[in-house]
Amino acid sequence: MLPSAFIPRFARLARRSVLAIALVMAPLCASATPPPVPGADDPAFDGAMQLWLADDEQAALPEFARLAQDGNIAARILLGLIDKIPALQGAYLAHLARPDRLEVMRAPGGFSGSNWLTQIDDLPLANAWRALWDVSAGIEVIRAFHDLGEPGAARRAMIYMALRNHPSMHALTPEQTDPELLYLLWPLLEPSDRSTVENMMPTLHPQRVLIGQPLDARVVDTWLDTSDAASPIAALCDAVCPDTGDTCRGTAYRALNSHNALLSLGTPSAALVSQAEFLASARGRASVMRRILLAVDLRGRRTMFAYMQEHSQCLADALIAENQRYMPRLTQRSD
């Protein structure tokens, strides 16, 4: 028998699961156009966005902070997402002292400030992100992001639900699931039902590796060359290894070592900057490199770089240079 303290929480989960079933009965077709976000058309916000996309965090983030303090909703959303998603945090933030970082990134108040998304009242996009960070939230969050034209956030939401083993995941059917995420349903299905998912997966798709089927590395490399889902890696390799993109993409994917991570990369919000524009930017490429670096701890990076140098020297050079940006800065001594 469950302890009485757990009963209310499971009751809430059950109610959310009922709602989730109703919300996901329709298949997830093409995403809607993202609705406008208040403040996104402010010239000051656009100017700061262009600086951020150019990877000039030092100029962009204080300007976003000023705008957020003045009530700009778009700036609050962007800062809130950067604060929560490590891949979006660049070297400038990494070198800030904690008090300075909190001043730039968070709303004032309390010991550590508060995430700016908590300071937005009744905006569907902010509501969806806050719901995702609530561990009791169910798959209704996936539908919310999808209806808001945020396919990247919808994928992130489904990945989070799967990692949490949320009970509402059992309400999803393969037909209602993002085709790139069918592998997340596999562990939830009875063996007799898994053939449905398997038959919906393209024959030459790395998802098959994730359900225990062997797949030749060359097949995965072909998928990396052609799939929109692999565009974060493709955009990076097109920039740093224009002459050897095929080997770069395979090396980057294997160094990332997480299909979940690949499908979570990209724009913080399609309502603020499109996936294509973000991935083509210096900040977009830096975010992909940052996520690859975070795939291993500091001690493991030497091995990662050695692997890259063996398979894609240009990618190795780019990652080593990016890693150096995050290294502690040594104070120069004067004689």
Helices and strands as residue ranges (DSSP letters): G 4-6, H 7-23, H 43-53, H 57-69, H 73-84, G 86-88, H 91-95, H 98-105, G 116-119, H 124-133, H 140-147, H 151-163, G 167-171, G 174-176, G 179-184, G 186-188, G 191-193, H 194-200, H 207-210, H 217-226, G 228-230, H 231-240, H 245-256, H 259-264, H 275-279, H 282-293, G 298-300, H 301-311, H 313-325
